[in-house]
Amino acid sequence: MSKPTLVVMAAGIGSRYGGLKQIDPVGPNGEIIIDYSIYDALNAGFEKVVFVIKKDIEEAFRERVGKTIEKQCETTYVFQKIEDVPEGFEVPSGRQKPWGTGHATLSCRNVVHSPFAVINADDFYGRSSYQTLCDYLQNARDRDDVYDYCMIGYLLESTLTEHGHVARGVCTVSQDGYLAEIHERRRIEKFGEITKYTEDGENWIQIPKGSVASLNMWGFTPSLFSELGARFPRFLQKNSNSIQKAEYFLPDVVGDLLKEKKATVKVLATNERWFGITYQQDKPGVKQAIRDMIRRGVYPENLWGEVK
């Protein structure tokens, strides 16, 4: 039985952060968040890594990531291309932003053939989350035309930044631990002890305390690719009037599959604390958290022994 593959989405422009946050050092020897993600994933049992990147960051990304990760495991690079659209559809003039996380995952359709996990490049998920995810994927099986998927569920309050808004998938979980609904909220902010989201920038809606959030740490079988491919043309047609900015979000596709009863998604709870760099001001806190974990022995001082 082939071991799970890890898909790392690193094609984001990082406009709010102001640079290529995917290759910005946070560790004491120049390690980046991706280094810690791959380190945890390999220790959990993942054997292959697929990086989804934009072509224009390839040189910098390979230089920074290639000299470390490629020495540790099988590594593949996939380019998320705006031009990768269904036959008969033309990319609108002026569109520069990638098509979103659903499209990024679809970009891997020709190189991933086993159960796989999907993560963001700029989120620190925690070691036990990778172990839990890998253990589930080792036994994931689609049965009776129902797909067997999973996700790591975080406490929403522990995934927010003090420095602005974030995007999160806000989840409803059934009593038996399965995902019932997921709604992608593009602007969530803290207001003291209260968390709210807005769709229009003016009207704010409170999110109940204790809500479960998705941070795009998913587990899938390869069946997802056919669904992503079939639904992408429908997405483009439905959003033809807003095609310059519309994004094909992975959680939206998962939500549709749930409504159609074509998939189940087991929510795997974690007590790990999330760290991420959404804004420049987040970076000092992430660096301090890494130092604390090194002091506790969670990570070695020099992760790979040769990171520069």
HELIX and SHEET records of a PDB file:
HELIX    1   1 LYS A   21  ILE A   23  5                                   3    
HELIX    2   2 ILE A   33  ALA A   44  1                                  12    
HELIX    3   3 LYS A   55  ILE A   57  5                                   3    
HELIX    4   4 GLU A   58  PHE A   61  1                                   4    
HELIX    5   5 ARG A   62  GLY A   66  3                                   5    
HELIX    6   6 LYS A   67  ILE A   69  1                                   3    
HELIX    7   7 THR A  101  LEU A  106  1                                   6    
HELIX    8   8 ARG A  127  GLN A  138  1                                  12    
HELIX    9   9 LEU A  156  THR A  159  5                                   4    
HELIX   10  10 SER A  223  LYS A  238  1                                  16    
HELIX   11  11 SER A  240  SER A  242  5                                   3    
HELIX   12  12 LEU A  250  LYS A  259  1                                  10    
HELIX   13  13 GLN A  280  ASP A  282  5                                   3    
HELIX   14  14 LYS A  283  ARG A  295  1                                  13    
SHEET    1   A 7 GLU A  74  PHE A  79  0                                        
SHEET    2   A 7 LYS A  48  ILE A  53  1                                        
SHEET    3   A 7 THR A   5  MET A   9  1                                        
SHEET    4   A 7 PHE A 116  ASN A 120  1                                        
SHEET    5   A 7 VAL A 212  PHE A 220 -1                                        
SHEET    6   A 7 TYR A 147  LEU A 155 -1                                        
SHEET    7   A 7 ALA A 263  ALA A 269  1                                        
SHEET    1   B 9 GLU A  74  PHE A  79  0                                        
SHEET    2   B 9 LYS A  48  ILE A  53  1                                        
SHEET    3   B 9 THR A   5  MET A   9  1                                        
SHEET    4   B 9 PHE A 116  ASN A 120  1                                        
SHEET    5   B 9 VAL A 212  PHE A 220 -1                                        
SHEET    6   B 9 VAL A 166  VAL A 173 -1                                        
SHEET    7   B 9 LEU A 179  PHE A 191 -1                                        
SHEET    8   B 9 ILE A 194  THR A 198 -1                                        
SHEET    9   B 9 TRP A 204  ILE A 207 -1                                        
SHEET    1   C 2 ASP A 123  PHE A 124  0                                        
SHEET    2   C 2 PHE A 275  GLY A 276 -1                                        
END                                                                             
